[in-house]
Amino acid sequence: MDAKDIILKAIRHRTSENPIKSVELVNLCREYGFSLSNERVRDEIRLMRKEGVLILSVSKTGGGYYMSQSMEDYLEFRNHNILPRVTDMQDTMKQMDRAAQREYKSIAQERLF
């Protein structure tokens, strides 16, 4: 059993009404002999999400991580947490591309587009 297994097992039975905080996950991993920081726990969760594990989170005070219980649960998380970040990053890239194109006219056309 590795730290990822411990984190997943701890989150698996959690819901949006009863999420587990990252500090609790850090402490649980320590109990099993793994010394992980809050940042490392978040990285492990990010990697599991990239593998398709439906770990959701509540970011408000008292929030934490939990498993998706339904498509509606997932879509609410997706539309309120992931989609705004993706949209913001696309908008930022678009504006920076425009600025770079203005600034570096001679080479921007061939490298950006």
N, CA, C and O atoms as a printed pandas DataFrame, in Angstrom:
     atom_number atom_name residue_name chain_id  residue_number  x_coord  y_coord  z_coord
0              1         N          MET        A               1    0.853   -1.186    0.000
1              2        CA          MET        A               1    0.000    0.000    0.000
2              3         C          MET        A               1    0.891    1.239    0.000
3              4         O          MET        A               1    1.822    1.348    0.798
4              5         N          ASP        A               2    0.594    2.165   -0.900
5              6        CA          ASP        A               2    1.357    3.408   -0.918
6              7         C          ASP        A               2    0.461    4.579   -0.500
7              8         O          ASP        A               2   -0.721    4.393   -0.213
8              9         N          ALA        A               3    1.027    5.765   -0.470
9             10        CA          ALA        A               3    0.300    6.947   -0.008
10            11         C          ALA        A               3   -0.943    7.208   -0.861
11            12         O          ALA        A               3   -1.984    7.605   -0.339
12            13         N          LYS        A               4   -0.834    6.987   -2.150
13            14        CA          LYS        A               4   -1.971    7.177   -3.061
14            15         C          LYS        A               4   -3.142    6.280   -2.645
15            16         O          LYS        A               4   -4.290    6.725   -2.624
16            17         N          ASP        A               5   -2.852    5.028   -2.317
17            18        CA          ASP        A               5   -3.900    4.097   -1.882
18            19         C          ASP        A               5   -4.571    4.575   -0.593
19            20         O          ASP        A               5   -5.789    4.474   -0.441
20            21         N          ILE        A               6   -3.768    5.091    0.322
21            22        CA          ILE        A               6   -4.301    5.583    1.596
22            23         C          ILE        A               6   -5.216    6.781    1.358
23            24         O          ILE        A               6   -6.304    6.864    1.928
24            25         N          ILE        A               7   -4.769    7.703    0.517
25            26        CA          ILE        A               7   -5.569    8.893    0.204
26            27         C          ILE        A               7   -6.880    8.482   -0.446
27            28         O          ILE        A               7   -7.946    8.954   -0.051
28            29         N          LEU        A               8   -6.807    7.611   -1.435
29            30        CA          LEU        A               8   -8.013    7.180   -2.142
30            31         C          LEU        A               8   -8.976    6.456   -1.210
31            32         O          LEU        A               8  -10.184    6.687   -1.261
32            33         N          LYS        A               9   -8.454    5.595   -0.374
33            34        CA          LYS        A               9   -9.300    4.864    0.566
34            35         C          LYS        A               9   -9.998    5.830    1.536
35            36         O          LYS        A               9  -11.166    5.634    1.871
36            37         N          ALA        A              10   -9.295    6.853    1.978
37            38        CA          ALA        A              10   -9.871    7.831    2.908
38            39         C          ALA        A              10  -10.952    8.682    2.244
39            40         O          ALA        A              10  -11.930    9.059    2.890
40            41         N          ILE        A              11  -10.780    8.983    0.971
41            42        CA          ILE        A              11  -11.733    9.840    0.251
42            43         C          ILE        A              11  -12.935    9.047   -0.253
43            44         O          ILE        A              11  -14.032    9.592   -0.371
44            45         N          ARG        A              12  -12.736    7.775   -0.547
45            46        CA          ARG        A              12  -13.728    6.950   -1.229
46            47         C          ARG        A              12  -15.134    7.020   -0.621
47            48         O          ARG        A              12  -16.118    7.017   -1.360
48            49         N          HIS        A              13  -15.243    7.080    0.680
49            50        CA          HIS        A              13  -16.566    7.067    1.312
50            51         C          HIS        A              13  -17.013    8.441    1.802
51            52         O          HIS        A              13  -17.963    8.553    2.576
52            53         N          ARG        A              14  -16.326    9.474    1.349
53            54        CA          ARG        A              14  -16.692   10.831    1.732
54            55         C          ARG        A              14  -17.669   11.415    0.716
55            56         O          ARG        A              14  -17.678   11.035   -0.455
56            57         N          THR        A              15  -18.491   12.351    1.196
57            58        CA          THR        A              15  -19.466   13.036    0.339
58            59         C          THR        A              15  -19.271   14.536    0.488
59            60         O          THR        A              15  -18.460   14.989    1.297
60            61         N          SER        A              16  -20.012   15.298   -0.289
61            62        CA          SER        A              16  -19.903   16.761   -0.195
62            63         C          SER        A              16  -20.326   17.271    1.177
63            64         O          SER        A              16  -19.892   18.341    1.602
64            65         N          GLU        A              17  -21.167   16.513    1.869
65            66        CA          GLU        A              17  -21.587   16.905    3.209
66            67         C          GLU        A              17  -20.552   16.525    4.267
67            68         O          GLU        A              17  -20.574   17.047    5.382
68            69         N          ASN        A              18  -19.648   15.616    3.911
69            70        CA          ASN        A              18  -18.658   15.115    4.857
70            71         C          ASN        A              18  -17.292   14.953    4.175
71            72         O          ASN        A              18  -16.744   13.851    4.149
72            73         N          PRO        A              19  -16.737   16.046    3.623
73            74        CA          PRO        A              19  -15.446   15.916    2.938
74            75         C          PRO        A              19  -14.311   15.747    3.946
75            76         O          PRO        A              19  -14.462   16.042    5.132
76            77         N          ILE        A              20  -13.183   15.269    3.451
77            78        CA          ILE        A              20  -12.003   15.128    4.305
78            79         C          ILE        A              20  -10.999   16.220    3.941
79            80         O          ILE        A              20  -10.701   16.431    2.765
80            81         N          LYS        A              21  -10.493   16.896    4.933
81            82        CA          LYS        A              21   -9.539   17.985    4.728
82            83         C          LYS        A              21   -8.172   17.414    4.367
83            84         O          LYS        A              21   -7.833   16.291    4.739
84            85         N          SER        A              22   -7.397   18.205    3.639
85            86        CA          SER        A              22   -6.067   17.750    3.242
86            87         C          SER        A              22   -5.178   17.514    4.465
87            88         O          SER        A              22   -4.353   16.601    4.452
88            89         N          VAL        A              23   -5.331   18.315    5.516
89            90        CA          VAL        A              23   -4.531   18.111    6.724
90            91         C          VAL        A              23   -4.854   16.761    7.366
91            92         O          VAL        A              23   -3.976   16.123    7.947
92            93         N          GLU        A              24   -6.107   16.330    7.263
93            94        CA          GLU        A              24   -6.477   15.008    7.770
94            95         C          GLU        A              24   -5.819   13.914    6.937
95            96         O          GLU        A              24   -5.400   12.886    7.469
96            97         N          LEU        A              25   -5.729   14.142    5.622
97            98        CA          LEU        A              25   -5.076   13.174    4.746
98            99         C          LEU        A              25   -3.578   13.102    5.045
99           100         O          LEU        A              25   -2.991   12.020    5.041
100          101         N          VAL        A              26   -2.968   14.255    5.304
101          102        CA          VAL        A              26   -1.554   14.293    5.675
102          103         C          VAL        A              26   -1.333   13.473    6.937
103          104         O          VAL        A              26   -0.423   12.647    6.997
104          105         N          ASN        A              27   -2.168   13.705    7.948
105          106        CA          ASN        A              27   -2.034   12.977    9.213
106          107         C          ASN        A              27   -2.264   11.483    9.043
107          108         O          ASN        A              27   -1.564   10.671    9.648
108          109         N          LEU        A              28   -3.237   11.120    8.229
109          110        CA          LEU        A              28   -3.518    9.709    7.984
110          111         C          LEU        A              28   -2.334    9.029    7.299
111          112         O          LEU        A              28   -1.965    7.908    7.648
112          113         N          CYS        A              29   -1.752    9.709    6.335
113          114        CA          CYS        A              29   -0.578    9.152    5.654
114          115         C          CYS        A              29    0.573    8.975    6.635
115          116         O          CYS        A              29    1.304    7.986    6.564
116          117         N          ARG        A              30    0.740    9.926    7.549
117          118        CA          ARG        A              30    1.799    9.806    8.565
118          119         C          ARG        A              30    1.594    8.577    9.439
119          120         O          ARG        A              30    2.552    7.898    9.809
120          121         N          GLU        A              31    0.335    8.299    9.764
121          122        CA          GLU        A              31    0.034    7.118   10.577
122          123         C          GLU        A              31    0.496    5.835    9.884
123          124         O          GLU        A              31    0.823    4.850   10.546
124          125         N          TYR        A              32    0.522    5.851    8.560
125          126        CA          TYR        A              32    0.953    4.681    7.787
126          127         C          TYR        A              32    2.429    4.774    7.366
127          128         O          TYR        A              32    2.910    3.965    6.573
128          129         N          GLY        A              33    3.130    5.763    7.906
129          130        CA          GLY        A              33    4.561    5.869    7.645
130          131         C          GLY        A              33    4.966    6.700    6.442
131          132         O          GLY        A              33    6.125    6.660    6.031
132          133         N          PHE        A              34    4.036    7.451    5.870
133          134        CA          PHE        A              34    4.348    8.301    4.721
134          135         C          PHE        A              34    4.340    9.756    5.163
135          136         O          PHE        A              34    3.342   10.242    5.695
136          137         N          SER        A              35    5.435   10.442    4.946
137          138        CA          SER        A              35    5.541   11.849    5.332
138          139         C          SER        A              35    5.268   12.719    4.108
139          140         O          SER        A              35    6.169   12.999    3.318
140          141         N          LEU        A              36    4.029   13.137    3.965
141          142        CA          LEU        A              36    3.620   13.969    2.837
142          143         C          LEU        A              36    3.204   15.345    3.338
143          144         O          LEU        A              36    2.598   15.470    4.403
144          145         N          SER        A              37    3.529   16.362    2.573
145          146        CA          SER        A              37    3.081   17.720    2.870
146          147         C          SER        A              37    1.680   17.915    2.297
147          148         O          SER        A              37    1.198   17.089    1.522
148          149         N          ASN        A              38    1.034   19.008    2.682
149          150        CA          ASN        A              38   -0.264   19.353    2.096
150          151         C          ASN        A              38   -0.138   19.453    0.575
151          152         O          ASN        A              38   -1.001   18.979   -0.164
152          153         N          GLU        A              39    0.944   20.074    0.124
153          154        CA          GLU        A              39    1.159   20.242   -1.317
154          155         C          GLU        A              39    1.278   18.889   -2.014
155          156         O          GLU        A              39    0.734   18.700   -3.102
156          157         N          ARG        A              40    1.977   17.962   -1.403
157          158        CA          ARG        A              40    2.148   16.631   -1.998
158          159         C          ARG        A              40    0.821   15.877   -2.058
159          160         O          ARG        A              40    0.546   15.168   -3.025
160          161         N          VAL        A              41   -0.001   16.036   -1.017
161          162        CA          VAL        A              41   -1.339   15.410   -1.024
162          163         C          VAL        A              41   -2.153   15.980   -2.178
163          164         O          VAL        A              41   -2.805   15.230   -2.904
164          165         N          ARG        A              42   -2.121   17.302   -2.354
165          166        CA          ARG        A              42   -2.852   17.932   -3.463
166          167         C          ARG        A              42   -2.327   17.437   -4.813
167          168         O          ARG        A              42   -3.106   17.213   -5.739
168          169         N          ASP        A              43   -1.010   17.269   -4.921
169          170        CA          ASP        A              43   -0.419   16.750   -6.162
170          171         C          ASP        A              43   -0.895   15.326   -6.449
171          172         O          ASP        A              43   -1.214   14.991   -7.590
172          173         N          GLU        A              44   -0.940   14.498   -5.417
173          174        CA          GLU        A              44   -1.417   13.121   -5.594
174          175         C          GLU        A              44   -2.869   13.109   -6.073
175          176         O          GLU        A              44   -3.235   12.319   -6.942
176          177         N          ILE        A              45   -3.683   13.981   -5.505
177          178        CA          ILE        A              45   -5.092   14.073   -5.906
178          179         C          ILE        A              45   -5.196   14.571   -7.344
179          180         O          ILE        A              45   -6.008   14.071   -8.123
180          181         N          ARG        A              46   -4.371   15.559   -7.692
181          182        CA          ARG        A              46   -4.360   16.065   -9.068
182          183         C          ARG        A              46   -4.005   14.950  -10.042
183          184         O          ARG        A              46   -4.634   14.824  -11.093
184          185         N          LEU        A              47   -3.009   14.144   -9.707
185          186        CA          LEU        A              47   -2.606   13.035  -10.575
186          187         C          LEU        A              47   -3.710   11.978  -10.683
187          188         O          LEU        A              47   -3.946   11.436  -11.763
188          189         N          MET        A              48   -4.376   11.690   -9.580
189          190        CA          MET        A              48   -5.475   10.721   -9.629
190          191         C          MET        A              48   -6.609   11.246  -10.507
191          192         O          MET        A              48   -7.217   10.488  -11.263
192          193         N          ARG        A              49   -6.889   12.539  -10.406
193          194        CA          ARG        A              49   -7.913   13.130  -11.271
194          195         C          ARG        A              49   -7.519   12.978  -12.734
195          196         O          ARG        A              49   -8.368   12.688  -13.577
196          197         N          LYS        A              50   -6.240   13.170  -13.042
197          198        CA          LYS        A              50   -5.769   12.998  -14.422
198          199         C          LYS        A              50   -5.927   11.565  -14.892
199          200         O          LYS        A              50   -6.016   11.311  -16.094
200          201         N          GLU        A              51   -5.963   10.626  -13.959
201          202        CA          GLU        A              51   -6.196    9.217  -14.293
202          203         C          GLU        A              51   -7.685    8.914  -14.404
203          204         O          GLU        A              51   -8.066    7.788  -14.724
204          205         N          GLY        A              52   -8.533    9.913  -14.142
205          206        CA          GLY        A              52   -9.970    9.733  -14.265
206          207         C          GLY        A              52  -10.693    9.415  -12.973
207          208         O          GLY        A              52  -11.881    9.095  -12.996
208          209         N          VAL        A              53  -10.001    9.495  -11.845
209          210        CA          VAL        A              53  -10.656    9.255  -10.558
210          211         C          VAL        A              53  -11.508   10.481  -10.226
211          212         O          VAL        A              53  -11.015   11.609  -10.246
212          213         N          LEU        A              54  -12.780   10.257   -9.923
213          214        CA          LEU        A              54  -13.727   11.356   -9.718
214          215         C          LEU        A              54  -13.672   11.907   -8.288
215          216         O          LEU        A              54  -14.638   11.825   -7.529
216          217         N          ILE        A              55  -12.513   12.469   -7.953
217          218        CA          ILE        A              55  -12.344   13.138   -6.666
218          219         C          ILE        A              55  -12.755   14.584   -6.856
219          220         O          ILE        A              55  -12.214   15.293   -7.704
220          221         N          LEU        A              56  -13.712   15.010   -6.060
221          222        CA          LEU        A              56  -14.192   16.382   -6.111
222          223         C          LEU        A              56  -13.740   17.099   -4.845
223          224         O          LEU        A              56  -13.183   16.480   -3.939
224          225         N          SER        A              57  -13.979   18.395   -4.789
225          226        CA          SER        A              57  -13.590   19.134   -3.595
226          227         C          SER        A              57  -14.533   20.294   -3.338
227          228         O          SER        A              57  -15.184   20.825   -4.239
228          229         N          VAL        A              58  -14.576   20.659   -2.073
229          230        CA          VAL        A              58  -15.300   21.835   -1.615
230          231         C          VAL        A              58  -14.226   22.801   -1.159
231          232         O          VAL        A              58  -13.411   22.455   -0.304
232          233         N          SER        A              59  -14.208   24.003   -1.711
233          234        CA          SER        A              59  -13.139   24.924   -1.373
234          235         C          SER        A              59  -13.516   25.929   -0.294
235          236         O          SER        A              59  -12.661   26.679    0.177
236          237         N          LYS        A              60  -14.766   25.955    0.097
237          238        CA          LYS        A              60  -15.173   26.892    1.146
238          239         C          LYS        A              60  -14.581   26.466    2.492
239          240         O          LYS        A              60  -14.054   25.362    2.622
240          241         N          THR        A              61  -14.672   27.334    3.476
241          242        CA          THR        A              61  -14.177   27.027    4.805
242          243         C          THR        A              61  -14.803   25.742    5.311
243          244         O          THR        A              61  -16.016   25.548    5.229
244          245         N          GLY        A              62  -13.963   24.873    5.833
245          246        CA          GLY        A              62  -14.455   23.587    6.307
246          247         C          GLY        A              62  -14.570   22.561    5.200
247          248         O          GLY        A              62  -15.071   21.458    5.419
248          249         N          GLY        A              63  -14.107   22.919    4.011
249          250        CA          GLY        A              63  -14.207   22.030    2.858
250          251         C          GLY        A              63  -13.186   20.924    2.886
251          252         O          GLY        A              63  -12.515   20.699    3.894
252          253         N          GLY        A              64  -13.076   20.246    1.785
253          254        CA          GLY        A              64  -12.144   19.136    1.667
254          255         C          GLY        A              64  -12.463   18.326    0.426
255          256         O          GLY        A              64  -13.086   18.825   -0.511
256          257         N          TYR        A              65  -12.035   17.079    0.426
257          258        CA          TYR        A              65  -12.186   16.194   -0.726
258          259         C          TYR        A              65  -13.243   15.130   -0.473
259          260         O          TYR        A              65  -13.462   14.693    0.657
260          261         N          TYR        A              66  -13.892   14.727   -1.561
261          262        CA          TYR        A              66  -14.908   13.680   -1.500
262          263         C          TYR        A              66  -15.051   13.059   -2.879
263          264         O          TYR        A              66  -14.549   13.601   -3.863
264          265         N          MET        A              67  -15.729   11.932   -2.952
265          266        CA          MET        A              67  -15.943   11.257   -4.224
266          267         C          MET        A              67  -17.273   11.704   -4.833
267          268         O          MET        A              67  -18.252   11.938   -4.124
268          269         N          SER        A              68  -17.284   11.813   -6.131
269          270        CA          SER        A              68  -18.508   12.137   -6.844
270          271         C          SER        A              68  -19.526   11.020   -6.607
271          272         O          SER        A              68  -19.188    9.837   -6.653
272          273         N          GLN        A              69  -20.770   11.414   -6.354
273          274        CA          GLN        A              69  -21.835   10.445   -6.105
274          275         C          GLN        A              69  -22.784   10.292   -7.289
275          276         O          GLN        A              69  -23.553    9.333   -7.357
276          277         N          SER        A              70  -22.725   11.256   -8.236
277          278        CA          SER        A              70  -23.652   11.218   -9.369
278          279         C          SER        A              70  -23.118   12.106  -10.496
279          280         O          SER        A              70  -22.173   12.871  -10.306
280          281         N          MET        A              71  -23.728   11.991  -11.648
281          282        CA          MET        A              71  -23.363   12.851  -12.766
282          283         C          MET        A              71  -23.630   14.315  -12.411
283          284         O          MET        A              71  -22.842   15.194  -12.760
284          285         N          GLU        A              72  -24.728   14.572  -11.725
285          286        CA          GLU        A              72  -25.050   15.942  -11.317
286          287         C          GLU        A              72  -23.982   16.487  -10.380
287          288         O          GLU        A              72  -23.575   17.643  -10.494
288          289         N          ASP        A              73  -23.539   15.660   -9.467
289          290        CA          ASP        A              73  -22.477   16.024   -8.532
290          291         C          ASP        A              73  -21.215   16.412   -9.302
291          292         O          ASP        A              73  -20.612   17.455   -9.046
292          293         N          TYR        A              74  -20.827   15.560  -10.244
293          294        CA          TYR        A              74  -19.638   15.824  -11.050
294          295         C          TYR        A              74  -19.799   17.095  -11.873
295          296         O          TYR        A              74  -18.901   17.937  -11.889
296          297         N          LEU        A              75  -20.943   17.246  -12.563
297          298        CA          LEU        A              75  -21.143   18.416  -13.426
298          299         C          LEU        A              75  -21.128   19.720  -12.649
299          300         O          LEU        A              75  -20.618   20.730  -13.132
300          301         N          GLU        A              76  -21.679   19.700  -11.456
301          302        CA          GLU        A              76  -21.644   20.909  -10.624
302          303         C          GLU        A              76  -20.196   21.280  -10.316
303          304         O          GLU        A              76  -19.819   22.446  -10.432
304          305         N          PHE        A              77  -19.380   20.296   -9.924
305          306        CA          PHE        A              77  -17.969   20.542   -9.655
306          307         C          PHE        A              77  -17.257   21.025  -10.914
307          308         O          PHE        A              77  -16.521   22.011  -10.880
308          309         N          ARG        A              78  -17.476   20.330  -12.015
309          310        CA          ARG        A              78  -16.835   20.666  -13.288
310          311         C          ARG        A              78  -17.146   22.100  -13.703
311          312         O          ARG        A              78  -16.250   22.866  -14.055
312          313         N          ASN        A              79  -18.436   22.450  -13.656
313          314        CA          ASN        A              79  -18.858   23.748  -14.156
314          315         C          ASN        A              79  -18.527   24.909  -13.216
315          316         O          ASN        A              79  -18.416   26.050  -13.663
316          317         N          HIS        A              80  -18.368   24.631  -11.928
317          318        CA          HIS        A              80  -18.080   25.705  -10.973
318          319         C          HIS        A              80  -16.612   25.764  -10.561
319          320         O          HIS        A              80  -16.170   26.780  -10.025
320          321         N          ASN        A              81  -15.855   24.710  -10.796
321          322        CA          ASN        A              81  -14.464   24.692  -10.365
322          323         C          ASN        A              81  -13.460   24.564  -11.502
323          324         O          ASN        A              81  -12.469   25.294  -11.534
324          325         N          ILE        A              82  -13.697   23.661  -12.418
325          326        CA          ILE        A              82  -12.721   23.434  -13.488
326          327         C          ILE        A              82  -12.929   24.388  -14.661
327          328         O          ILE        A              82  -11.985   25.037  -15.110
328          329         N          LEU        A              83  -14.147   24.472  -15.151
329          330        CA          LEU        A              83  -14.423   25.274  -16.346
330          331         C          LEU        A              83  -14.011   26.740  -16.193
331          332         O          LEU        A              83  -13.413   27.283  -17.122
332          333         N          PRO        A              84  -14.297   27.407  -15.078
333          334        CA          PRO        A              84  -13.846   28.802  -14.953
334          335         C          PRO        A              84  -12.323   28.954  -15.021
335          336         O          PRO        A              84  -11.832   29.946  -15.559
336          337         N          ARG        A              85  -11.580   28.003  -14.494
337          338        CA          ARG        A              85  -10.112   28.066  -14.557
338          339         C          ARG        A              85   -9.621   27.898  -15.980
339          340         O          ARG        A              85   -8.730   28.620  -16.429
340          341         N          VAL        A              86  -10.205   26.942  -16.690
341          342        CA          VAL        A              86   -9.811   26.704  -18.079
342          343         C          VAL        A              86  -10.117   27.932  -18.925
343          344         O          VAL        A              86   -9.288   28.359  -19.729
344          345         N          THR        A              87  -11.296   28.496  -18.747
345          346        CA          THR        A              87  -11.707   29.682  -19.496
346          347         C          THR        A              87  -10.777   30.853  -19.200
347          348         O          THR        A              87  -10.366   31.571  -20.112
348          349         N          ASP        A              88  -10.448   31.045  -17.938
349          350        CA          ASP        A              88   -9.548   32.130  -17.550
350          351         C          ASP        A              88   -8.170   31.949  -18.182
351          352         O          ASP        A              88   -7.571   32.913  -18.660
352          353         N          MET        A              89   -7.673   30.720  -18.184
353          354        CA          MET        A              89   -6.361   30.464  -18.789
354          355         C          MET        A              89   -6.384   30.699  -20.297
355          356         O          MET        A              89   -5.424   31.227  -20.860
356          357         N          GLN        A              90   -7.482   30.308  -20.953
357          358        CA          GLN        A              90   -7.597   30.549  -22.397
358          359         C          GLN        A              90   -7.624   32.047  -22.690
359          360         O          GLN        A              90   -6.972   32.511  -23.625
360          361         N          ASP        A              91   -8.379   32.803  -21.892
361          362        CA          ASP        A              91   -8.450   34.252  -22.072
362          363         C          ASP        A              91   -7.082   34.900  -21.861
363          364         O          ASP        A              91   -6.685   35.792  -22.611
364          365         N          THR        A              92   -6.370   34.445  -20.839
365          366        CA          THR        A              92   -5.036   34.977  -20.561
366          367         C          THR        A              92   -4.090   34.688  -21.716
367          368         O          THR        A              92   -3.356   35.573  -22.156
368          369         N          MET        A              93   -4.103   33.457  -22.209
369          370        CA          MET        A              93   -3.229   33.091  -23.314
370          371         C          MET        A              93   -3.550   33.918  -24.556
371          372         O          MET        A              93   -2.644   34.369  -25.257
372          373         N          LYS        A              94   -4.825   34.115  -24.826
373          374        CA          LYS        A              94   -5.236   34.892  -25.998
374          375         C          LYS        A              94   -4.702   36.322  -25.913
375          376         O          LYS        A              94   -4.177   36.851  -26.893
376          377         N          GLN        A              95   -4.835   36.940  -24.754
377          378        CA          GLN        A              95   -4.360   38.314  -24.580
378          379         C          GLN        A              95   -2.833   38.388  -24.662
379          380         O          GLN        A              95   -2.278   39.322  -25.242
380          381         N          MET        A              96   -2.171   37.407  -24.081
381          382        CA          MET        A              96   -0.705   37.393  -24.150
382          383         C          MET        A              96   -0.226   37.133  -25.580
383          384         O          MET        A              96    0.769   37.719  -26.008
384          385         N          ASP        A              97   -0.915   36.268  -26.320
385          386        CA          ASP        A              97   -0.575   36.037  -27.728
386          387         C          ASP        A              97   -0.701   37.335  -28.521
387          388         O          ASP        A              97    0.166   37.660  -29.332
388          389         N          ARG        A              98   -1.778   38.067  -28.286
389          390        CA          ARG        A              98   -1.976   39.338  -28.995
390          391         C          ARG        A              98   -0.862   40.323  -28.662
391          392         O          ARG        A              98   -0.337   40.997  -29.548
392          393         N          ALA        A              99   -0.504   40.404  -27.386
393          394        CA          ALA        A              99    0.566   41.316  -26.977
394          395         C          ALA        A              99    1.895   40.890  -27.594
395          396         O          ALA        A              99    2.663   41.740  -28.046
396          397         N          ALA        A             100    2.174   39.606  -27.619
397          398        CA          ALA        A             100    3.423   39.115  -28.203
398          399         C          ALA        A             100    3.449   39.375  -29.703
399          400         O          ALA        A             100    4.490   39.706  -30.271
400          401         N          GLN        A             101    2.304   39.221  -30.329
401          402        CA          GLN        A             101    2.224   39.468  -31.770
402          403         C          GLN        A             101    2.528   40.939  -32.075
403          404         O          GLN        A             101    3.227   41.249  -33.039
404          405         N          ARG        A             102    1.995   41.837  -31.244
405          406        CA          ARG        A             102    2.272   43.270  -31.433
406          407         C          ARG        A             102    3.751   43.572  -31.147
407          408         O          ARG        A             102    4.392   44.323  -31.882
408          409         N          GLU        A             103    4.269   42.989  -30.093
409          410        CA          GLU        A             103    5.632   43.270  -29.645
410          411         C          GLU        A             103    6.687   42.689  -30.582
411          412         O          GLU        A             103    7.714   43.316  -30.840
412          413         N          TYR        A             104    6.426   41.500  -31.081
413          414        CA          TYR        A             104    7.434   40.790  -31.874
414          415         C          TYR        A             104    6.891   40.483  -33.275
415          416         O          TYR        A             104    6.857   39.327  -33.697
416          417         N          LYS        A             105    6.478   41.505  -33.969
417          418        CA          LYS        A             105    5.784   41.371  -35.252
418          419         C          LYS        A             105    6.503   40.455  -36.247
419          420         O          LYS        A             105    5.854   39.651  -36.917
420          421         N          SER        A             106    7.790   40.559  -36.352
421          422        CA          SER        A             106    8.503   39.833  -37.406
422          423         C          SER        A             106    8.507   38.317  -37.209
423          424         O          SER        A             106    8.500   37.576  -38.191
424          425         N          ILE        A             107    8.517   37.842  -35.965
425          426        CA          ILE        A             107    8.591   36.400  -35.745
426          427         C          ILE        A             107    7.310   35.815  -35.154
427          428         O          ILE        A             107    7.149   34.595  -35.138
428          429         N          ALA        A             108    6.418   36.636  -34.681
429          430        CA          ALA        A             108    5.219   36.146  -33.993
430          431         C          ALA        A             108    4.323   35.344  -34.916
431          432         O          ALA        A             108    3.786   34.316  -34.503
432          433         N          GLN        A             109    4.148   35.775  -36.128
433          434        CA          GLN        A             109    3.229   35.125  -37.051
434          435         C          GLN        A             109    3.594   33.660  -37.264
435          436         O          GLN        A             109    2.722   32.793  -37.222
436          437         N          GLU        A             110    4.844   33.384  -37.489
437          438        CA          GLU        A             110    5.253   32.002  -37.779
438          439         C          GLU        A             110    5.293   31.122  -36.542
439          440         O          GLU        A             110    5.112   29.911  -36.664
440          441         N          ARG        A             111    5.518   31.662  -35.380
441          442        CA          ARG        A             111    5.647   30.832  -34.179
442          443         C          ARG        A             111    4.340   30.620  -33.429
443          444         O          ARG        A             111    4.147   29.562  -32.829
444          445         N          LEU        A             112    3.447   31.589  -33.447
445          446        CA          LEU        A             112    2.193   31.460  -32.693
446          447         C          LEU        A             112    1.096   30.779  -33.469
447          448         O          LEU        A             112    0.233   30.122  -32.887
448          449         N          PHE        A             113    1.120   30.929  -34.786
449          450        CA          PHE        A             113   -0.038   30.448  -35.545
450          451         C          PHE        A             113    0.330   29.488  -36.622
451          452         O          PHE        A             113   -0.544   29.002  -37.341
